[in-house]
Amino acid sequence: MKREEIILIAKKDEDFSKKDLKGINLSGIDLVGVSFRGANLRNANLSSANFSLCNFEDADLTDAKLDSSNFTGANFSRANLERVDFNFSILTMANFNEASLKNANFLNSKLTGANFEKANLTEANLQMTDSSMAIFIEAFLMNSNLKQASFIGANFTGASITGCSFYMSDLSAATFKDAILTGCEIFACVLMATDFRDAKISETIFNKNSEIRVKR
């Protein structure tokens, strides 16, 4: 399917559910509220575009380029987003529930209020993201880059966090209740009213943090 066909179908309020759009170039396009549920978007280019409120539930976006785009309120539930590039994108209130985000790149993206519940973030890059109020309940993070990010008010309840670095991140009012932190580094971070109660912490380094009213 060509780019021109996509635009025409979208104008007719039709959707692209389960369509084969592998490798398509949709850079710079404006498709608010369109459904790509279950679509094949492997290697697609969705850069510098507006996909606010779009539905990518169960879609395959492996190796796709989604950088510098607006995905505010988009739904990526159970989507395959392995090795996807979200660099500099806006993902406020986006839903990544149970999505596969292995090696995904979120560098400098805005993830305020995003939902990563039960998502797989193995080796994902969240460096310098604004992940304030983001939800990581029962998420799986292994060797993920969490440096220089804002996790103010983030919820890591029940998350499995292994080999991750929170270097120079703001964890103010974040909660790690019942989380498992193994082999992590929490270094030069802001820990103001951060809640580690009932967390299982082992082989994790806490060093040179600014701590105020930390709950343990």
ZADO-1210 file (C-alpha; in nm, 4 decimals, padded with zeros to 6 digits):
<atoms>
<atom x="00.0000" y="00.0000" z="00.0000" code="MET" pos="1"/>
<atom x="00.1355" y="00.3428" z="-00.0966" code="LYS" pos="2"/>
<atom x="00.1454" y="00.6620" z="00.1077" code="ARG" pos="3"/>
<atom x="-00.1189" y="00.8263" z="-00.1137" code="GLU" pos="4"/>
<atom x="-00.3575" y="00.5358" z="-00.0574" code="GLU" pos="5"/>
<atom x="-00.3096" y="00.5689" z="00.3190" code="ILE" pos="6"/>
<atom x="-00.4125" y="00.9352" z="00.3075" code="ILE" pos="7"/>
<atom x="-00.7209" y="00.8637" z="00.0966" code="LEU" pos="8"/>
<atom x="-00.8368" y="00.5803" z="00.3226" code="ILE" pos="9"/>
<atom x="-00.7838" y="00.7927" z="00.6331" code="ALA" pos="10"/>
<atom x="-00.9985" y="01.0723" z="00.4866" code="LYS" pos="11"/>
<atom x="-01.2817" y="00.8209" z="00.4480" code="LYS" pos="12"/>
<atom x="-01.2560" y="00.7387" z="00.8215" code="ASP" pos="13"/>
<atom x="-01.1514" y="00.3834" z="00.7408" code="GLU" pos="14"/>
<atom x="-00.8769" y="00.2088" z="00.9336" code="ASP" pos="15"/>
<atom x="-00.5674" y="00.0015" z="00.8633" code="PHE" pos="16"/>
<atom x="-00.6290" y="-00.2857" z="01.1031" code="SER" pos="17"/>
<atom x="-00.4287" y="-00.5959" z="01.0082" code="LYS" pos="18"/>
<atom x="-00.2992" y="-00.4302" z="00.6880" code="LYS" pos="19"/>
<atom x="00.0455" y="-00.5173" z="00.5528" code="ASP" pos="20"/>
<atom x="00.2316" y="-00.1846" z="00.5640" code="LEU" pos="21"/>
<atom x="00.5828" y="-00.3213" z="00.5966" code="LYS" pos="22"/>
<atom x="00.8469" y="-00.0620" z="00.5101" code="GLY" pos="23"/>
<atom x="00.5966" y="00.2148" z="00.4318" code="ILE" pos="24"/>
<atom x="00.7100" y="00.5778" z="00.4547" code="ASN" pos="25"/>
<atom x="00.4596" y="00.7853" z="00.6538" code="LEU" pos="26"/>
<atom x="00.7057" y="01.0507" z="00.7680" code="SER" pos="27"/>
<atom x="00.5561" y="01.3972" z="00.8112" code="GLY" pos="28"/>
<atom x="00.1977" y="01.2720" z="00.7884" code="ILE" pos="29"/>
<atom x="-00.0961" y="01.3817" z="01.0107" code="ASP" pos="30"/>
<atom x="-00.3195" y="01.0849" z="01.1041" code="LEU" pos="31"/>
<atom x="-00.4891" y="01.1606" z="01.4369" code="VAL" pos="32"/>
<atom x="-00.7044" y="00.8845" z="01.5870" code="GLY" pos="33"/>
<atom x="-00.6469" y="00.6265" z="01.3123" code="VAL" pos="34"/>
<atom x="-00.6399" y="00.2526" z="01.3868" code="SER" pos="35"/>
<atom x="-00.3413" y="00.0349" z="01.2910" code="PHE" pos="36"/>
<atom x="-00.4535" y="-00.2487" z="01.5169" code="ARG" pos="37"/>
<atom x="-00.2694" y="-00.5689" z="01.4310" code="GLY" pos="38"/>
<atom x="-00.1010" y="-00.4097" z="01.1281" code="ALA" pos="39"/>
<atom x="00.2410" y="-00.5075" z="00.9938" code="ASN" pos="40"/>
<atom x="00.4564" y="-00.1930" z="01.0201" code="LEU" pos="41"/>
<atom x="00.7969" y="-00.3587" z="01.0356" code="ARG" pos="42"/>
<atom x="01.0740" y="-00.1237" z="00.9154" code="ASN" pos="43"/>
<atom x="00.8180" y="00.1536" z="00.8571" code="ALA" pos="44"/>
<atom x="00.9120" y="00.5218" z="00.8752" code="ASN" pos="45"/>
<atom x="00.6728" y="00.7172" z="01.1004" code="LEU" pos="46"/>
<atom x="00.9162" y="00.9988" z="01.1779" code="SER" pos="47"/>
<atom x="00.8284" y="01.3678" z="01.2243" code="SER" pos="48"/>
<atom x="00.4562" y="01.2917" z="01.2084" code="ALA" pos="49"/>
<atom x="00.1393" y="01.3237" z="01.4171" code="ASN" pos="50"/>
<atom x="-00.0168" y="00.9962" z="01.5321" code="PHE" pos="51"/>
<atom x="-00.1940" y="01.1277" z="01.8406" code="SER" pos="52"/>
<atom x="-00.4647" y="00.8936" z="01.9763" code="LEU" pos="53"/>
<atom x="-00.3834" y="00.6291" z="01.7126" code="CYS" pos="54"/>
<atom x="-00.4337" y="00.2628" z="01.7943" code="ASN" pos="55"/>
<atom x="-00.1331" y="00.0337" z="01.7374" code="PHE" pos="56"/>
<atom x="-00.2642" y="-00.2450" z="01.9589" code="GLU" pos="57"/>
<atom x="-00.1104" y="-00.5838" z="01.8654" code="ASP" pos="58"/>
<atom x="00.0748" y="-00.4216" z="01.5729" code="ALA" pos="59"/>
<atom x="00.4249" y="-00.5263" z="01.4652" code="ASP" pos="60"/>
<atom x="00.6559" y="-00.2223" z="01.4482" code="LEU" pos="61"/>
<atom x="00.9864" y="-00.4069" z="01.4748" code="THR" pos="62"/>
<atom x="01.2806" y="-00.1874" z="01.3615" code="ASP" pos="63"/>
<atom x="01.0453" y="00.1010" z="01.2735" code="ALA" pos="64"/>
<atom x="01.1478" y="00.4698" z="01.2924" code="LYS" pos="65"/>
<atom x="00.9091" y="00.6665" z="01.5154" code="LEU" pos="66"/>
<atom x="01.1425" y="00.9493" z="01.6118" code="ASP" pos="67"/>
<atom x="01.0463" y="01.3171" z="01.6476" code="SER" pos="68"/>
<atom x="00.6746" y="01.2341" z="01.6251" code="SER" pos="69"/>
<atom x="00.3652" y="01.3022" z="01.8360" code="ASN" pos="70"/>
<atom x="00.2061" y="00.9881" z="01.9836" code="PHE" pos="71"/>
<atom x="00.0108" y="01.1566" z="02.2624" code="THR" pos="72"/>
<atom x="-00.2491" y="00.9125" z="02.3978" code="GLY" pos="73"/>
<atom x="-00.1581" y="00.6435" z="02.1419" code="ALA" pos="74"/>
<atom x="-00.2270" y="00.2794" z="02.2258" code="ASN" pos="75"/>
<atom x="00.0608" y="00.0326" z="02.1804" code="PHE" pos="76"/>
<atom x="-00.0843" y="-00.2459" z="02.3971" code="SER" pos="77"/>
<atom x="00.0827" y="-00.5821" z="02.3251" code="ARG" pos="78"/>
<atom x="00.2600" y="-00.4319" z="02.0234" code="ALA" pos="79"/>
<atom x="00.6005" y="-00.5576" z="01.9082" code="ASN" pos="80"/>
<atom x="00.8252" y="-00.2519" z="01.9368" code="LEU" pos="81"/>
<atom x="01.1636" y="-00.4192" z="01.9463" code="GLU" pos="82"/>
<atom x="01.4485" y="-00.1921" z="01.8319" code="ARG" pos="83"/>
<atom x="01.2052" y="00.0913" z="01.7565" code="VAL" pos="84"/>
<atom x="01.3482" y="00.4453" z="01.7576" code="ASP" pos="85"/>
<atom x="01.1290" y="00.6893" z="01.9583" code="PHE" pos="86"/>
<atom x="01.4077" y="00.9466" z="01.9924" code="ASN" pos="87"/>
<atom x="01.2690" y="01.2973" z="02.0706" code="PHE" pos="88"/>
<atom x="00.9048" y="01.1826" z="02.0358" code="SER" pos="89"/>
<atom x="00.6094" y="01.2949" z="02.2477" code="ILE" pos="90"/>
<atom x="00.4435" y="00.9939" z="02.4114" code="LEU" pos="91"/>
<atom x="00.2438" y="01.1605" z="02.6880" code="THR" pos="92"/>
<atom x="-00.0196" y="00.9210" z="02.8290" code="MET" pos="93"/>
<atom x="00.0682" y="00.6571" z="02.5667" code="ALA" pos="94"/>
<atom x="-00.0238" y="00.2987" z="02.6567" code="ASN" pos="95"/>
<atom x="00.2472" y="00.0304" z="02.6288" code="PHE" pos="96"/>
<atom x="00.0713" y="-00.2317" z="02.8401" code="ASN" pos="97"/>
<atom x="00.2348" y="-00.5753" z="02.7831" code="GLU" pos="98"/>
<atom x="00.4294" y="-00.4403" z="02.4838" code="ALA" pos="99"/>
<atom x="00.7676" y="-00.5819" z="02.3809" code="SER" pos="100"/>
<atom x="01.0177" y="-00.2949" z="02.3895" code="LEU" pos="101"/>
<atom x="01.3472" y="-00.4815" z="02.3809" code="LYS" pos="102"/>
<atom x="01.6289" y="-00.2455" z="02.2703" code="ASN" pos="103"/>
<atom x="01.3784" y="00.0353" z="02.2048" code="ALA" pos="104"/>
<atom x="01.5300" y="00.3850" z="02.2018" code="ASN" pos="105"/>
<atom x="01.3382" y="00.6559" z="02.3925" code="PHE" pos="106"/>
<atom x="01.6301" y="00.8986" z="02.4226" code="LEU" pos="107"/>
<atom x="01.5055" y="01.2514" z="02.5022" code="ASN" pos="108"/>
<atom x="01.1401" y="01.1524" z="02.4583" code="SER" pos="109"/>
<atom x="00.8472" y="01.2761" z="02.6678" code="LYS" pos="110"/>
<atom x="00.6798" y="00.9868" z="02.8502" code="LEU" pos="111"/>
<atom x="00.4771" y="01.1759" z="03.1093" code="THR" pos="112"/>
<atom x="00.2013" y="00.9507" z="03.2429" code="GLY" pos="113"/>
<atom x="00.2810" y="00.6715" z="02.9957" code="ALA" pos="114"/>
<atom x="00.1734" y="00.3203" z="03.0940" code="ASN" pos="115"/>
<atom x="00.4366" y="00.0442" z="03.0752" code="PHE" pos="116"/>
<atom x="00.2526" y="-00.2059" z="03.2944" code="GLU" pos="117"/>
<atom x="00.3889" y="-00.5573" z="03.2346" code="LYS" pos="118"/>
<atom x="00.5952" y="-00.4309" z="02.9391" code="ALA" pos="119"/>
<atom x="00.9326" y="-00.5848" z="02.8504" code="ASN" pos="120"/>
<atom x="01.1948" y="-00.3073" z="02.8496" code="LEU" pos="121"/>
<atom x="01.5046" y="-00.5263" z="02.8285" code="THR" pos="122"/>
<atom x="01.8036" y="-00.3113" z="02.7198" code="GLU" pos="123"/>
<atom x="01.5707" y="-00.0210" z="02.6377" code="ALA" pos="124"/>
<atom x="01.7179" y="00.3305" z="02.6410" code="ASN" pos="125"/>
<atom x="01.5212" y="00.5778" z="02.8552" code="LEU" pos="126"/>
<atom x="01.8113" y="00.8183" z="02.9061" code="GLN" pos="127"/>
<atom x="01.7138" y="01.1849" z="02.9446" code="MET" pos="128"/>
<atom x="01.3420" y="01.1076" z="02.9166" code="THR" pos="129"/>
<atom x="01.0679" y="01.2875" z="03.1055" code="ASP" pos="130"/>
<atom x="00.8995" y="00.9820" z="03.2568" code="SER" pos="131"/>
<atom x="00.7237" y="01.1701" z="03.5349" code="SER" pos="132"/>
<atom x="00.4148" y="00.9876" z="03.6654" code="MET" pos="133"/>
<atom x="00.4830" y="00.6982" z="03.4277" code="ALA" pos="134"/>
<atom x="00.3556" y="00.3546" z="03.5275" code="ILE" pos="135"/>
<atom x="00.5994" y="00.0612" z="03.5342" code="PHE" pos="136"/>
<atom x="00.3885" y="-00.1764" z="03.7439" code="ILE" pos="137"/>
<atom x="00.5205" y="-00.5336" z="03.7028" code="GLU" pos="138"/>
<atom x="00.7360" y="-00.4187" z="03.4113" code="ALA" pos="139"/>
<atom x="01.0546" y="-00.6088" z="03.3223" code="PHE" pos="140"/>
<atom x="01.3689" y="-00.3963" z="03.2965" code="LEU" pos="141"/>
<atom x="01.7035" y="-00.5676" z="03.2403" code="MET" pos="142"/>
<atom x="02.0235" y="-00.3760" z="03.1523" code="ASN" pos="143"/>
<atom x="01.8047" y="-00.0768" z="03.0661" code="SER" pos="144"/>
<atom x="01.9534" y="00.2733" z="03.0490" code="ASN" pos="145"/>
<atom x="01.7646" y="00.4920" z="03.2998" code="LEU" pos="146"/>
<atom x="02.0278" y="00.7658" z="03.3326" code="LYS" pos="147"/>
<atom x="01.9628" y="01.1411" z="03.3621" code="GLN" pos="148"/>
<atom x="01.5873" y="01.0902" z="03.3445" code="ALA" pos="149"/>
<atom x="01.2957" y="01.2293" z="03.5404" code="SER" pos="150"/>
<atom x="01.0944" y="00.9584" z="03.7150" code="PHE" pos="151"/>
<atom x="00.9144" y="01.1970" z="03.9506" code="ILE" pos="152"/>
<atom x="00.6075" y="01.0179" z="04.0865" code="GLY" pos="153"/>
<atom x="00.6716" y="00.7107" z="03.8697" code="ALA" pos="154"/>
<atom x="00.5229" y="00.3802" z="03.9854" code="ASN" pos="155"/>
<atom x="00.7577" y="00.0781" z="03.9777" code="PHE" pos="156"/>
<atom x="00.5383" y="-00.1390" z="04.2030" code="THR" pos="157"/>
<atom x="00.6211" y="-00.5055" z="04.1510" code="GLY" pos="158"/>
<atom x="00.8664" y="-00.4315" z="03.8703" code="ALA" pos="159"/>
<atom x="01.1683" y="-00.6541" z="03.8047" code="SER" pos="160"/>
<atom x="01.4710" y="-00.4272" z="03.7625" code="ILE" pos="161"/>
<atom x="01.8059" y="-00.5959" z="03.6963" code="THR" pos="162"/>
<atom x="02.1412" y="-00.4441" z="03.6003" code="GLY" pos="163"/>
<atom x="01.9937" y="-00.0970" z="03.5430" code="CYS" pos="164"/>
<atom x="02.1545" y="00.2418" z="03.6059" code="SER" pos="165"/>
<atom x="01.9598" y="00.5380" z="03.7456" code="PHE" pos="166"/>
<atom x="02.2653" y="00.7683" z="03.7307" code="TYR" pos="167"/>
<atom x="02.1704" y="01.1349" z="03.7956" code="MET" pos="168"/>
<atom x="01.7979" y="01.0630" z="03.7687" code="SER" pos="169"/>
<atom x="01.5203" y="01.2271" z="03.9702" code="ASP" pos="170"/>
<atom x="01.3261" y="00.9621" z="04.1616" code="LEU" pos="171"/>
<atom x="01.1342" y="01.2031" z="04.3825" code="SER" pos="172"/>
<atom x="00.8037" y="01.0534" z="04.5055" code="ALA" pos="173"/>
<atom x="00.8627" y="00.7419" z="04.2943" code="ALA" pos="174"/>
<atom x="00.7487" y="00.4137" z="04.4447" code="THR" pos="175"/>
<atom x="00.9317" y="00.0795" z="04.4259" code="PHE" pos="176"/>
<atom x="00.6957" y="-00.1104" z="04.6551" code="LYS" pos="177"/>
<atom x="00.7347" y="-00.4876" z="04.6100" code="ASP" pos="178"/>
<atom x="00.9828" y="-00.4277" z="04.3259" code="ALA" pos="179"/>
<atom x="01.2915" y="-00.6451" z="04.2784" code="ILE" pos="180"/>
<atom x="01.6130" y="-00.4458" z="04.2276" code="LEU" pos="181"/>
<atom x="01.9153" y="-00.6632" z="04.1536" code="THR" pos="182"/>
<atom x="02.2606" y="-00.5414" z="04.0526" code="GLY" pos="183"/>
<atom x="02.1418" y="-00.1846" z="03.9931" code="CYS" pos="184"/>
<atom x="02.3176" y="00.1487" z="04.0342" code="GLU" pos="185"/>
<atom x="02.1375" y="00.4414" z="04.1984" code="ILE" pos="186"/>
<atom x="02.4070" y="00.7061" z="04.1860" code="PHE" pos="187"/>
<atom x="02.3868" y="01.0863" z="04.2216" code="ALA" pos="188"/>
<atom x="02.0072" y="01.0706" z="04.2111" code="CYS" pos="189"/>
<atom x="01.7407" y="01.2810" z="04.3824" code="VAL" pos="190"/>
<atom x="01.5555" y="01.0598" z="04.6304" code="LEU" pos="191"/>
<atom x="01.2930" y="01.2848" z="04.7858" code="MET" pos="192"/>
<atom x="01.0092" y="01.0876" z="04.9488" code="ALA" pos="193"/>
<atom x="01.1065" y="00.7890" z="04.7331" code="THR" pos="194"/>
<atom x="00.9355" y="00.4726" z="04.8558" code="ASP" pos="195"/>
<atom x="01.1403" y="00.1498" z="04.8707" code="PHE" pos="196"/>
<atom x="00.9215" y="-00.0219" z="05.1285" code="ARG" pos="197"/>
<atom x="00.8825" y="-00.3975" z="05.0782" code="ASP" pos="198"/>
<atom x="01.1208" y="-00.3849" z="04.7812" code="ALA" pos="199"/>
<atom x="01.3675" y="-00.6729" z="04.7475" code="LYS" pos="200"/>
<atom x="01.7044" y="-00.5028" z="04.6952" code="ILE" pos="201"/>
<atom x="02.0280" y="-00.6957" z="04.6387" code="SER" pos="202"/>
<atom x="02.3713" y="-00.6109" z="04.4971" code="GLU" pos="203"/>
<atom x="02.2456" y="-00.2580" z="04.4314" code="THR" pos="204"/>
<atom x="02.4683" y="00.0450" z="04.4861" code="ILE" pos="205"/>
<atom x="02.3296" y="00.3625" z="04.6480" code="PHE" pos="206"/>
<atom x="02.5953" y="00.6343" z="04.6300" code="ASN" pos="207"/>
<atom x="02.6111" y="01.0158" z="04.6464" code="LYS" pos="208"/>
<atom x="02.2330" y="01.0549" z="04.6316" code="ASN" pos="209"/>
<atom x="02.0397" y="01.3505" z="04.7671" code="SER" pos="210"/>
<atom x="01.8047" y="01.1789" z="05.0138" code="GLU" pos="211"/>
<atom x="01.5133" y="01.3448" z="05.1927" code="ILE" pos="212"/>
<atom x="01.2388" y="01.1460" z="05.3707" code="ARG" pos="213"/>
<atom x="01.3218" y="00.8239" z="05.1841" code="VAL" pos="214"/>
<atom x="01.0938" y="00.5387" z="05.2888" code="LYS" pos="215"/>
<atom x="01.2593" y="00.2013" z="05.3448" code="ARG" pos="216"/>
</atoms>
